[in-house]
Amino acid sequence: MDETEPAGPPAGGGAPEAAGDGRAADVPSDALRCRILEQLPVMVAYFDRHERFAMANTASLAMLGKDEASMIGLRPGESGPGVVVQGGEGLQEAIDRVLRTGQGEPYETYLVIGDHEHVWQAALSPVRDAAGEVQGVSVVTLDTTEQFWARKRLAVLNKASRRIGSTLDVGRTAEELAELAIEDFADFVAVDLLSEVLRGDEARSVMSSDSIGFHRVAQQSVLEGCPEAVVPLGGIHAYDRESEVGRALVHGEPARFTVDEESLRRWTGGDPARTRSLLDNKIHSVLLVPLQARGVTLGIALFCRHRTPGAFGAADLQLAVELVSRAAVCVDNARRYTRERATALALQRSLLPRRAVRQQAVEVVARYLPSASGTGIGGDWFDVIPLSGARVALVVGDVVGHGLHASATMGRLRTAVRTLADVDLAPVELLTQLDDLVLTLDREQPADSADGGQVAGATCLYAVYDPATGHLMMARAGHPEPMLTRPDGTVSQLELPTGPPLGVGGLTFEGAEYQLPEGSRLALYTDGLIETAGRDVDTALAELREVLGRPALSLEQTCDAVMDALVPEQPEDDIALLLARTRRLDAGHYAAWEFPADPAIVSNARERAAVQLAAWGLDDAVFTTELVVSELVTNAIRYGGDPIRLRLIRDTALICEVFDGSSTAPHLRRARIYDEGGRGLLLVASLTERWGTRYTSTGKTIWAEQPLPDTEDDLV
C-alpha cells in the first residue's frame, strides 16, 4: 500500500483542544483513528493508484470470509475462490474513472458468497495526499440486499399485475405466469391444473384420492423446446400423495429444497422419468407453490433452476408465492367465467333450432358463433317457422347485452315470435306486438336489478315468404338490412324502412314487399358479422356482397365462405347467419281458382278440387276435402264477399284455403240439436289436423290442413 500523509492533527495529538466558542473536545490520535475505521460496522476498502487492493476494515473482511493478507494485491473482481463478483470489471472501470477525474461516484455490485447472494451499494471516493494528488480510492459499501430484493419483488409484482390475467382464459393465464417467471428468476416453470378447473367446475379436494391427477397447461424454459419437461404440454399425469409435490398439495403449503439424493427420491416418488430429467438437466433447486383461491387448491406451479448457479432463497420463495397467489385468483376468475360461459352457451344453443323444420318453401342453412371476448355469450338468434299455406317465416334477432340474462331474454323473445307467427300476423303487426312485449318485460325487470339490465335495445328482422306466389314481406326493428342474391348473380342490400329497436315504444314499424324469382338467395345476419374492430361497416358489406355473388357455390359452401371471410379468429360479438334459397310451387303442388259469390258455384268448387286431387294421386283425401271445400266456400259466400278464391296446396300436408273480401272473424261454435246451422267450422275442425284464419289488407283467408303421411317430398 502506498504511503500517504495522514490527515487530522499532528502526531502526538489527543490533547483537548478548544474551539473558538470555548467548546473543548478530545481529538483522537492516529492510532485511535485507525481503530475507529477498523471497528466501523460499515465495510470500507482501499485500492491504490494501481487499482489493487491495499487494505480493508474488519467488516469487509468478515463479509468476504477472507484475511487481509490473502486479499492484498488483488484487482476488483479477483476476490478469490468462493466469491463470485458480478460486475467486477465494471467496478475496476469505475475505480479507474475516480483515479483519473478525482470525482467520486456511486456503484452497485452483486456478489455471490457461497450460497448467499448480496447486493452492495458502494460510494467510491478519491483519497488525496497533502499535495492534493489522488493516491487511491476508498470504497465504502452498504449491504442493500434486502432493499434490492424488495425493489425487484415490487417490479416483478408490478409487471405481474399488468400481464397475468389479461384474458379470461384459464390456459392463457397459466402461460402468462410461466412466461413471467422465466424472465425473472427461474430456468424452468411448469403449471399443472386439476381437470375440473379447465372445464369451469368447482375443484375437488386433493385429499380425496391417493393419486392426484392434473393437466399440464403451461410450461416454459430458458432452453428451446423445454427438454426438462417429463409431461408434454396438455398431457394428463398424476402425483403420488407421498411425493414432495403431493405433500405440498395436500398441506397447501409452498416448499423449497435443494435437489440431493434424499430430496430427489421424495420429489419424484420413485418415478424414473422424473428422476432422469432432474439428473440430465442438472436441476439443483426447486420451488413448489400450490395455486389456491378462496381456500380451494386449483393446481400447482413448479419453478426449477439448472442454469442459474444460485439456489432459490427465501426471498425467491416469497416472490413465487405472491406471483402464484395473483395467478390463482385470475385462474379462478377465468374458471368461473368459463363455467358461466358454458352455461350461457348451453342455454343459447338449446333455445336455437336444433334440426331442420318440415317445410319446402326455402332451402335453409344457418350458423351461430358465440363471442370469444370476455363479455360473455350474447343474445343473437335465428329461426325458421313454418306458416299456414306452405309459407315460411325467417327470423333473425339480437338482444343487446351478454351473459345468462341475454340468453334467457333471447329465449323469451324467440318463443314470443313463434307464438305471434302462429296466429299469422303480418311482419309489421308482429313487430308491434313484440315491441309491446319487450316494454312489458322492461317494466317487470327493475333497472337496478342484479340479474341484468333491461331488454330495451333488442333488434329483430322478420320475413314471410310465400312459395305459391314468390311474394316476400319484411319488416325490421333496428336490425341490419338483409342481402338478396338473384339467380343471375347480382347481389343487393334490400332497402327496408328503418324501425326502432324493440322496447323503445311510441314509434311505428313499416314493412316492404318484394317479388322473388325462384332460386333467389336471402342472407339474414346479426351486426356481429359486419361490425368488427379495425374494419368499417361499408368494407364488411362489400366483402359480404362479393362472397354471396360467387357462382356455383352451394348454400353450405356459401355459408362457410362468408364466415371465413368476415369473422375474425376471436369475434368480439355473437354472430348469427341465416341463408335461404327460395323455391316455387309448381303445378304438381299448387292449384287456384276464383269464383263469384254465388251459392251455385259450391258444387263446381267441390268438383274442381276432386279432379285436382285425383291428378295428384290423392284419391283417399277426396271425400274429406270435398266436405272442407263445401263448408269453407259456403261460409265465404254467406258471411264474406267478392272475390272468393280457392287454393289447394300439396306441401308437407294437404292445404285447403278459401279467401274472401271480408275481415269478419269466423267463430267455432257448437250447434244444439235443433239448430239448422253452426256446424260448418266444427265439422272442418273435426275432419282436419288444424285450421285457422289469417288477415290481409283486403280480406281474410280461412285454411285447413290434412296430414299426408305417405308424402315422398324430401324436407330440408
TAGI-V542441 format. One record per residue. N is the residue number from 1. RES is the residue in three letters. BURIAL is I if it has 24 or more other C-alpha atoms within 12 Angstrom, else O. Layout:
N&RES&BURIAL / N&RES&BURIAL
//
This chain:
1&MET&O / 2&ASP&O / 3&GLU&O / 4&THR&O / 5&GLU&O / 6&PRO&O / 7&ALA&O / 8&GLY&O / 9&PRO&O / 10&PRO&O / 11&ALA&O / 12&GLY&O / 13&GLY&O / 14&GLY&O / 15&ALA&O / 16&PRO&O / 17&GLU&O / 18&ALA&O / 19&ALA&O / 20&GLY&O / 21&ASP&O / 22&GLY&O / 23&ARG&O / 24&ALA&O / 25&ALA&O / 26&ASP&O / 27&VAL&O / 28&PRO&O / 29&SER&O / 30&ASP&O / 31&ALA&O / 32&LEU&O / 33&ARG&O / 34&CYS&O / 35&ARG&O / 36&ILE&O / 37&LEU&I / 38&GLU&O / 39&GLN&O / 40&LEU&O / 41&PRO&O / 42&VAL&I / 43&MET&I / 44&VAL&I / 45&ALA&I / 46&TYR&I / 47&PHE&I / 48&ASP&I / 49&ARG&I / 50&HIS&O / 51&GLU&I / 52&ARG&I / 53&PHE&I / 54&ALA&I / 55&MET&I / 56&ALA&I / 57&ASN&I / 58&THR&I / 59&ALA&I / 60&SER&I / 61&LEU&I / 62&ALA&O / 63&MET&I / 64&LEU&I / 65&GLY&O / 66&LYS&O / 67&ASP&O / 68&GLU&I / 69&ALA&O / 70&SER&O / 71&MET&I / 72&ILE&I / 73&GLY&I / 74&LEU&I / 75&ARG&I / 76&PRO&I / 77&GLY&I / 78&GLU&I / 79&SER&I / 80&GLY&O / 81&PRO&O / 82&GLY&O / 83&VAL&I / 84&VAL&I / 85&VAL&I / 86&GLN&O / 87&GLY&O / 88&GLY&I / 89&GLU&O / 90&GLY&O / 91&LEU&I / 92&GLN&I / 93&GLU&O / 94&ALA&I / 95&ILE&I / 96&ASP&I / 97&ARG&I / 98&VAL&I / 99&LEU&I / 100&ARG&O / 101&THR&O / 102&GLY&I / 103&GLN&O / 104&GLY&I / 105&GLU&I / 106&PRO&O / 107&TYR&I / 108&GLU&I / 109&THR&I / 110&TYR&I / 111&LEU&I / 112&VAL&I / 113&ILE&I / 114&GLY&O / 115&ASP&O / 116&HIS&O / 117&GLU&I / 118&HIS&I / 119&VAL&I / 120&TRP&I / 121&GLN&I / 122&ALA&I / 123&ALA&I / 124&LEU&I / 125&SER&I / 126&PRO&I / 127&VAL&I / 128&ARG&I / 129&ASP&O / 130&ALA&O / 131&ALA&O / 132&GLY&O / 133&GLU&O / 134&VAL&I / 135&GLN&I / 136&GLY&I / 137&VAL&I / 138&SER&I / 139&VAL&I / 140&VAL&I / 141&THR&I / 142&LEU&I / 143&ASP&I / 144&THR&O / 145&THR&I / 146&GLU&O / 147&GLN&O / 148&PHE&O / 149&TRP&I / 150&ALA&O / 151&ARG&O / 152&LYS&O / 153&ARG&I / 154&LEU&O / 155&ALA&O / 156&VAL&I / 157&LEU&I / 158&ASN&O / 159&LYS&O / 160&ALA&I / 161&SER&I / 162&ARG&O / 163&ARG&I / 164&ILE&I / 165&GLY&I / 166&SER&I / 167&THR&I / 168&LEU&I / 169&ASP&I / 170&VAL&I / 171&GLY&I / 172&ARG&I / 173&THR&I / 174&ALA&I / 175&GLU&I / 176&GLU&I / 177&LEU&I / 178&ALA&I / 179&GLU&I / 180&LEU&I / 181&ALA&I / 182&ILE&I / 183&GLU&O / 184&ASP&I / 185&PHE&I / 186&ALA&I / 187&ASP&I / 188&PHE&I / 189&VAL&I / 190&ALA&I / 191&VAL&I / 192&ASP&I / 193&LEU&I / 194&LEU&I / 195&SER&I / 196&GLU&I / 197&VAL&I / 198&LEU&I / 199&ARG&I / 200&GLY&I / 201&ASP&O / 202&GLU&I / 203&ALA&I / 204&ARG&O / 205&SER&I / 206&VAL&I / 207&MET&O / 208&SER&O / 209&SER&O / 210&ASP&O / 211&SER&O / 212&ILE&I / 213&GLY&I / 214&PHE&I / 215&HIS&I / 216&ARG&I / 217&VAL&I / 218&ALA&I / 219&GLN&I / 220&GLN&I / 221&SER&I / 222&VAL&I / 223&LEU&O / 224&GLU&O / 225&GLY&O / 226&CYS&O / 227&PRO&I / 228&GLU&I / 229&ALA&I / 230&VAL&I / 231&VAL&I / 232&PRO&O / 233&LEU&I / 234&GLY&O / 235&GLY&O / 236&ILE&O / 237&HIS&O / 238&ALA&I / 239&TYR&I / 240&ASP&I / 241&ARG&I / 242&GLU&I / 243&SER&I / 244&GLU&I / 245&VAL&I / 246&GLY&I / 247&ARG&I / 248&ALA&I / 249&LEU&I / 250&VAL&I / 251&HIS&O / 252&GLY&I / 253&GLU&I / 254&PRO&I / 255&ALA&I / 256&ARG&I / 257&PHE&I / 258&THR&I / 259&VAL&I / 260&ASP&O / 261&GLU&O / 262&GLU&O / 263&SER&I / 264&LEU&I / 265&ARG&O / 266&ARG&I / 267&TRP&I / 268&THR&I / 269&GLY&I / 270&GLY&O / 271&ASP&O / 272&PRO&O / 273&ALA&O / 274&ARG&I / 275&THR&I / 276&ARG&O / 277&SER&I / 278&LEU&I / 279&LEU&O / 280&ASP&O / 281&ASN&I / 282&LYS&I / 283&ILE&I / 284&HIS&I / 285&SER&I / 286&VAL&I / 287&LEU&I / 288&LEU&I / 289&VAL&I / 290&PRO&I / 291&LEU&I / 292&GLN&I / 293&ALA&I / 294&ARG&O / 295&GLY&O / 296&VAL&I / 297&THR&I / 298&LEU&I / 299&GLY&I / 300&ILE&I / 301&ALA&I / 302&LEU&I / 303&PHE&I / 304&CYS&I / 305&ARG&I / 306&HIS&I / 307&ARG&O / 308&THR&O / 309&PRO&O / 310&GLY&I / 311&ALA&I / 312&PHE&I / 313&GLY&I / 314&ALA&O / 315&ALA&I / 316&ASP&I / 317&LEU&I / 318&GLN&I / 319&LEU&I / 320&ALA&I / 321&VAL&I / 322&GLU&I / 323&LEU&I / 324&VAL&I / 325&SER&I / 326&ARG&I / 327&ALA&I / 328&ALA&I / 329&VAL&I / 330&CYS&I / 331&VAL&I / 332&ASP&I / 333&ASN&I / 334&ALA&I / 335&ARG&I / 336&ARG&I / 337&TYR&I / 338&THR&I / 339&ARG&I / 340&GLU&I / 341&ARG&I / 342&ALA&I / 343&THR&I / 344&ALA&I / 345&LEU&I / 346&ALA&O / 347&LEU&I / 348&GLN&I / 349&ARG&I / 350&SER&O / 351&LEU&I / 352&LEU&I / 353&PRO&I / 354&ARG&O / 355&ARG&O / 356&ALA&O / 357&VAL&I / 358&ARG&I / 359&GLN&I / 360&GLN&I / 361&ALA&I / 362&VAL&I / 363&GLU&I / 364&VAL&I / 365&VAL&I / 366&ALA&I / 367&ARG&I / 368&TYR&I / 369&LEU&I / 370&PRO&I / 371&SER&I / 372&ALA&I / 373&SER&I / 374&GLY&I / 375&THR&I / 376&GLY&I / 377&ILE&I / 378&GLY&I / 379&GLY&I / 380&ASP&I / 381&TRP&I / 382&PHE&I / 383&ASP&I / 384&VAL&I / 385&ILE&I / 386&PRO&I / 387&LEU&I / 388&SER&I / 389&GLY&I / 390&ALA&I / 391&ARG&I / 392&VAL&I / 393&ALA&I / 394&LEU&I / 395&VAL&I / 396&VAL&I / 397&GLY&I / 398&ASP&I / 399&VAL&I / 400&VAL&I / 401&GLY&I / 402&HIS&I / 403&GLY&I / 404&LEU&I / 405&HIS&I / 406&ALA&I / 407&SER&I / 408&ALA&I / 409&THR&I / 410&MET&I / 411&GLY&I / 412&ARG&I / 413&LEU&I / 414&ARG&I / 415&THR&I / 416&ALA&I / 417&VAL&I / 418&ARG&I / 419&THR&O / 420&LEU&I / 421&ALA&I / 422&ASP&I / 423&VAL&I / 424&ASP&I / 425&LEU&I / 426&ALA&I / 427&PRO&I / 428&VAL&I / 429&GLU&I / 430&LEU&I / 431&LEU&I / 432&THR&I / 433&GLN&I / 434&LEU&I / 435&ASP&I / 436&ASP&I / 437&LEU&I / 438&VAL&I / 439&LEU&I / 440&THR&O / 441&LEU&I / 442&ASP&I / 443&ARG&O / 444&GLU&O / 445&GLN&O / 446&PRO&O / 447&ALA&O / 448&ASP&O / 449&SER&O / 450&ALA&O / 451&ASP&O / 452&GLY&O / 453&GLY&I / 454&GLN&I / 455&VAL&I / 456&ALA&I / 457&GLY&I / 458&ALA&I / 459&THR&I / 460&CYS&I / 461&LEU&I / 462&TYR&I / 463&ALA&I / 464&VAL&I / 465&TYR&I / 466&ASP&I / 467&PRO&I / 468&ALA&I / 469&THR&I / 470&GLY&I / 471&HIS&I / 472&LEU&I / 473&MET&I / 474&MET&I / 475&ALA&I / 476&ARG&I / 477&ALA&I / 478&GLY&I / 479&HIS&I / 480&PRO&I / 481&GLU&I / 482&PRO&I / 483&MET&I / 484&LEU&I / 485&THR&I / 486&ARG&I / 487&PRO&O / 488&ASP&O / 489&GLY&O / 490&THR&O / 491&VAL&I / 492&SER&I / 493&GLN&O / 494&LEU&I / 495&GLU&O / 496&LEU&I / 497&PRO&O / 498&THR&I / 499&GLY&I / 500&PRO&I / 501&PRO&I / 502&LEU&I / 503&GLY&I / 504&VAL&I / 505&GLY&I / 506&GLY&O / 507&LEU&O / 508&THR&I / 509&PHE&I / 510&GLU&I / 511&GLY&I / 512&ALA&I / 513&GLU&O / 514&TYR&O / 515&GLN&O / 516&LEU&I / 517&PRO&I / 518&GLU&I / 519&GLY&I / 520&SER&I / 521&ARG&I / 522&LEU&I / 523&ALA&I / 524&LEU&I / 525&TYR&I / 526&THR&I / 527&ASP&I / 528&GLY&I / 529&LEU&I / 530&ILE&I / 531&GLU&I / 532&THR&I / 533&ALA&O / 534&GLY&O / 535&ARG&O / 536&ASP&O / 537&VAL&O / 538&ASP&O / 539&THR&O / 540&ALA&I / 541&LEU&I / 542&ALA&O / 543&GLU&I / 544&LEU&I / 545&ARG&I / 546&GLU&O / 547&VAL&I / 548&LEU&I / 549&GLY&I / 550&ARG&I / 551&PRO&O / 552&ALA&O / 553&LEU&O / 554&SER&O / 555&LEU&I / 556&GLU&O / 557&GLN&O / 558&THR&I / 559&CYS&I / 560&ASP&I / 561&ALA&I / 562&VAL&I / 563&MET&I / 564&ASP&O / 565&ALA&O / 566&LEU&I / 567&VAL&I / 568&PRO&I / 569&GLU&O / 570&GLN&O / 571&PRO&I / 572&GLU&I / 573&ASP&I / 574&ASP&I / 575&ILE&I / 576&ALA&I / 577&LEU&I / 578&LEU&I / 579&LEU&I / 580&ALA&I / 581&ARG&I / 582&THR&I / 583&ARG&I / 584&ARG&I / 585&LEU&I / 586&ASP&O / 587&ALA&O / 588&GLY&O / 589&HIS&I / 590&TYR&I / 591&ALA&I / 592&ALA&I / 593&TRP&I / 594&GLU&O / 595&PHE&I / 596&PRO&I / 597&ALA&I / 598&ASP&O / 599&PRO&O / 600&ALA&O / 601&ILE&I / 602&VAL&I / 603&SER&O / 604&ASN&O / 605&ALA&I / 606&ARG&I / 607&GLU&O / 608&ARG&I / 609&ALA&I / 610&ALA&I / 611&VAL&O / 612&GLN&I / 613&LEU&I / 614&ALA&O / 615&ALA&O / 616&TRP&I / 617&GLY&O / 618&LEU&I / 619&ASP&O / 620&ASP&O / 621&ALA&I / 622&VAL&I / 623&PHE&O / 624&THR&I / 625&THR&I / 626&GLU&I / 627&LEU&I / 628&VAL&I / 629&VAL&I / 630&SER&I / 631&GLU&I / 632&LEU&I / 633&VAL&I / 634&THR&I / 635&ASN&I / 636&ALA&I / 637&ILE&I / 638&ARG&I / 639&TYR&I / 640&GLY&I / 641&GLY&I / 642&ASP&I / 643&PRO&I / 644&ILE&I / 645&ARG&I / 646&LEU&I / 647&ARG&I / 648&LEU&I / 649&ILE&I / 650&ARG&I / 651&ASP&I / 652&THR&I / 653&ALA&I / 654&LEU&I / 655&ILE&I / 656&CYS&I / 657&GLU&I / 658&VAL&I / 659&PHE&I / 660&ASP&I / 661&GLY&I / 662&SER&I / 663&SER&O / 664&THR&O / 665&ALA&O / 666&PRO&I / 667&HIS&O / 668&LEU&O / 669&ARG&O / 670&ARG&O / 671&ALA&O / 672&ARG&O / 673&ILE&O / 674&TYR&O / 675&ASP&O / 676&GLU&O / 677&GLY&O / 678&GLY&O / 679&ARG&I / 680&GLY&I / 681&LEU&I / 682&LEU&I / 683&LEU&I / 684&VAL&I / 685&ALA&I / 686&SER&O / 687&LEU&I / 688&THR&I / 689&GLU&O / 690&ARG&I / 691&TRP&I / 692&GLY&I / 693&THR&I / 694&ARG&I / 695&TYR&I / 696&THR&O / 697&SER&O / 698&THR&O / 699&GLY&I / 700&LYS&I / 701&THR&I / 702&ILE&I / 703&TRP&I / 704&ALA&I / 705&GLU&I / 706&GLN&I / 707&PRO&I / 708&LEU&O / 709&PRO&O / 710&ASP&O / 711&THR&O / 712&GLU&O / 713&ASP&O / 714&ASP&O / 715&LEU&O / 716&VAL&O
//
